[in-house]
Amino acid sequence: MEETVNSFLGLPQFMWEGIFNIIITLGAGLIIAFVTTFYLKKKDEITRVAGVILEKRVNSEQEILDYLEDLAFHKELHNGKEKEWLTLLREYELTLPHEPHLQYSDVFSSVDKFREFFRGFERIITTNKLWMGKKVRFHLALMQGYFSWINALLVAITRIPLPGDKKLTEEDIDKLSTTLLLQMAITLDHEISGLLAELETLIVDSIYKLDLKRPRKSMTRNGMLNVDMVKILRELDGNTLLGINREKYFALMMTQVYAYKGVDIEGEDLDDIMNEVLGEEMK
């Protein structure tokens, strides 16, 4: 008796089963190959992007450190007023990190030099901020705010109320600004050096601990209402010598302005003027 062989399209069953198994095997192989290729390509792309970002970050942050080298170049006061200034700064209980020597960064040698440095600092941050790590960007914004507060105190010199015949000339403003700037630089020298040292540490960390996560918020979004900017203002106000002693610096400036112009003023009047002008300049 002949055995009946199941067939389809004239081909025996065993041949169709073999063909079907081959198709399944090939399909599975193609799927695995596709998934593997996609994964490897994605991984290669992430690696390539990370390499590009790392290179850009190294170059941009090195450019910033090179620019800030000037902060590390120090000078010592020799203008014939060393003892007078030392006594004055002690009276206001301001820090004197190199006492009895009065040292300061060359960046603060003149108002023009400081403002040129400050403008360049803001420009280099704007140019390179795209490639910086989040912590580095925050610290640079903190330093930017720090220098802007110093500049605000210099600007405030022009806001001090004086009798009509005692108005400050451009020459007066330049002399008084240079004096105040040097005095602030002397008393804040350690803190400024500390800000620079912290920046160097954060830059190294941002390179060795590369994070490709996209920040959820921008430090420039919503202006001064941004959470990071609020943190910066709080940090400046409560955790820096400049912020903690800003009323002392303001009083130091006012006293010297009035003494320079030969104007007598009572202590209570000084307090009222300080509260009025300080509130405008340092907000």
SVG drawing of the C-alpha trace seen along z (x, -y; Angstrom):
<svg xmlns="http://www.w3.org/2000/svg" viewBox="-2 -126 58 128">
<polyline fill="none" stroke="black" stroke-width="0.4" points="0.0,0.0 1.5,-3.3 2.0,-5.9 0.2,-9.2 2.6,-12.2 1.1,-15.5 2.0,-18.1 1.5,-21.7 2.1,-23.2 3.5,-19.8 6.2,-19.9 6.2,-17.3 5.5,-18.4 9.0,-17.9 10.4,-20.3 7.9,-23.0 8.8,-22.6 12.5,-22.9 11.8,-26.0 9.7,-27.5 12.4,-26.8 15.0,-28.5 12.8,-31.6 12.3,-31.8 16.0,-31.4 16.9,-34.0 14.3,-36.4 15.5,-36.1 19.0,-36.6 18.1,-39.8 16.2,-41.2 19.1,-40.5 21.5,-42.0 19.4,-45.1 19.0,-45.6 22.7,-45.0 23.7,-47.4 21.2,-50.1 22.5,-49.8 26.2,-49.9 25.5,-52.9 23.7,-54.7 26.6,-53.9 29.1,-55.1 27.2,-58.3 27.0,-59.0 30.7,-58.4 31.4,-60.7 29.2,-63.4 30.8,-63.0 34.2,-63.4 33.1,-66.6 31.6,-68.1 34.7,-67.1 37.0,-68.8 34.9,-71.9 34.6,-72.0 38.4,-71.6 39.1,-74.4 36.5,-76.8 37.3,-76.3 41.0,-76.5 40.4,-79.8 38.6,-81.1 41.4,-80.0 43.9,-81.6 42.0,-84.8 41.7,-84.8 45.5,-84.3 45.7,-88.1 43.9,-87.7 46.8,-85.6 49.3,-88.4 49.8,-90.4 51.2,-93.7 51.9,-95.4 50.8,-98.9 53.6,-101.5 52.0,-104.9 53.2,-106.5 49.8,-105.8 50.4,-102.3 50.3,-103.1 47.3,-105.4 45.3,-102.8 46.3,-100.0 44.9,-102.0 41.8,-103.0 41.0,-99.4 41.5,-98.2 39.1,-100.8 36.4,-99.4 37.3,-95.8 37.8,-94.7 40.0,-91.6 43.7,-92.2 44.9,-88.8 48.5,-89.9 48.8,-92.2 50.9,-94.3 51.5,-94.2 48.8,-95.5 48.7,-93.2 46.2,-93.1 45.6,-91.6 47.0,-93.7 43.5,-93.6 42.5,-96.2 45.4,-98.6 43.0,-101.1 39.3,-101.5 39.9,-101.4 41.9,-98.2 39.2,-96.6 36.3,-97.5 38.2,-96.3 38.8,-93.0 35.2,-92.8 33.9,-93.4 36.2,-90.8 35.2,-88.4 31.5,-88.8 32.3,-88.5 34.3,-85.3 31.5,-83.7 28.9,-84.5 31.1,-83.1 31.9,-79.8 28.9,-79.1 27.4,-76.5 30.1,-74.0 30.5,-74.5 29.3,-72.1 26.4,-73.2 28.4,-73.8 31.1,-75.7 28.4,-78.0 26.9,-78.6 30.3,-79.5 31.2,-81.8 27.8,-83.6 28.6,-83.9 32.0,-85.5 30.3,-87.7 27.8,-88.9 30.7,-89.4 32.6,-91.7 29.4,-93.5 28.8,-94.4 32.3,-95.8 31.5,-97.9 28.2,-99.0 30.1,-100.4 32.3,-102.4 29.3,-103.7 27.7,-104.7 30.4,-107.3 28.6,-109.5 25.4,-109.1 26.6,-110.5 24.7,-113.8 27.0,-116.8 26.5,-120.6 26.2,-122.4 29.7,-123.9 31.2,-120.5 30.2,-118.4 32.6,-115.8 34.6,-116.4 35.7,-113.6 39.1,-113.8 37.7,-113.5 35.6,-110.5 38.7,-108.8 40.8,-109.4 38.2,-108.3 37.2,-105.2 40.8,-104.1 41.3,-104.5 38.1,-102.5 38.9,-99.8 42.4,-99.2 41.1,-99.1 38.4,-96.5 41.0,-94.5 43.4,-94.5 40.7,-93.3 39.1,-90.8 42.2,-89.3 42.0,-85.9 38.3,-85.6 38.9,-86.4 41.8,-83.9 39.4,-81.3 36.8,-81.9 39.4,-81.3 40.7,-78.1 37.2,-76.8 36.6,-77.5 39.7,-75.5 38.5,-72.5 35.0,-72.6 36.5,-72.7 38.6,-69.7 35.6,-67.8 33.5,-68.9 36.1,-67.3 36.7,-64.1 33.0,-63.6 31.4,-64.5 27.7,-64.7 25.6,-64.8 22.3,-65.4 20.5,-68.5 19.8,-71.1 16.1,-71.5 16.4,-75.2 18.5,-78.0 20.2,-80.5 19.1,-83.3 15.5,-82.3 13.0,-84.6 15.8,-87.0 16.4,-87.7 13.4,-85.5 15.3,-82.4 16.0,-80.1 19.7,-79.9 20.0,-83.7 18.2,-83.9 20.7,-81.4 23.6,-83.5 22.3,-86.6 21.8,-84.8 25.3,-83.4 26.8,-86.8 24.8,-88.5 25.3,-85.9 28.4,-83.9 31.0,-86.3 33.0,-88.9 31.9,-91.4 28.3,-90.8 28.6,-90.5 30.7,-93.7 29.1,-95.7 27.7,-98.3 31.3,-98.7 32.6,-99.2 29.9,-101.7 30.6,-103.6 34.3,-103.6 33.6,-105.1 31.2,-107.8 33.6,-108.8 36.4,-109.3 34.2,-111.2 33.1,-113.7 36.6,-114.0 38.0,-114.5 35.5,-117.3 35.9,-118.8 32.2,-118.2 31.3,-117.5 28.4,-115.1 27.0,-113.4 26.9,-109.7 23.1,-109.5 23.1,-111.3 25.7,-108.9 23.4,-106.0 20.4,-107.5 22.4,-108.2 23.9,-104.8 20.5,-103.1 19.1,-105.1 21.9,-104.7 23.0,-101.2 19.5,-99.9 19.6,-101.2 23.1,-100.1 23.3,-96.6 19.8,-95.2"/>
</svg>
